[in-house]
Amino acid sequence: MRVGYAALSHLRQPVVDLVKLDRVFCRDTACSRNRSLIRSAVVLAEDLGIELVAEGIEDETTRATLIDLCCRTGQGYLFGPPMPFTQAIANAGPP
């Protein structure tokens, strides 16, 4: 699968195990249309056994809304700036 290529047809392939929800959907979680799309993406990912990661979580309100919509995994400036993998592991501390 090509990274960054957004096509639902790729979800038919069993090799897909992670899908990122673009930050454009998380920018305005007050919008009922965006919430519906997020909720639908969460349900689709769960039904297919695919992990869903929401991008662009920049504030507590967005995080809380995504939790309410059952989105379990996210990334964004609320949690920290982009960094190399080795630095992220070092910052995580002991398990």
N, C-alpha and C positions, 0 to 999 in steps of 0.2 A: 504494500500500500504506500502511496506517495503521501508524505507529510504535507498538510495544508490543503490537500485536495478534498473539497467538500462535495461529496455525491452520495446520496442514499444507497446507490447500487453497491457501494463497497460494504455496506452492512450485511449484505447477503453472504459474504465470504466469512467462513468460520475463523479466519486468521485475525480478524479485527477483535481486539480485546480492550481497547480504550478509545473513547471519543471525547474531544474537547468541545465544550460549548463556547462559542465565540463571545468575547466580552461585549459585543453589541447587544446581546440579549440581557446582560446583567447591568448595563448602564442605567436603565430606567425600570427598576422592578416594581415601581408604582403603577406602571402601565399594565392593564389587565391582559392585553394581547401578549406582551412579553412574558408575563407569569404563565399564561396558557401554553406558550411555546416551551418554556422551561419545564413545566410540569409534564408535557407530552414527551419531551426529550428524556426526562428522568424515567418515565414509565417504559418508553421504548428500549432504553438501555438496559433496564432491569429485566424486561421480558427476553431480551437477547443475551443476557449474561455478560454485558459489556460494561466496563467501568466508565462513568461519566465524570469529567473534570470541568468545572465551570471556571472560566477565565475572567479576569478583570474585577475581582472582589476588592474594592477600595475603601469600603466603609462598613460600619457595624450594621447599618440598616440592610444593606445588600446581603451581608452574611446571614442575618436573621431570616430574611425572606427566603433565601436559598435553602436554609435548614427547614423552614416551614413547608417548602415544596419538595422535601425529602432528597435534596441534592446533598450527598455525603462528602464530596471532595471538591476542593476549590483552590485557586491560586490567585494571587494579586498583591498589590502593595499593602493591603491591610496586614498581611502576614510577613511581608518583607520584600525588598527590591530583588530584581533578577540577579542571580549570582551563579558562578560555576558550581557544578555538582559537588565537587570536593569541599568547597566552602560551606555549602548547605549541610552536608553531612557533619562537618566539624561544628557548625553552629547548633546542630540538633542535640548534641550532648549524648550521654549514655542512654541506652534503650530502657 
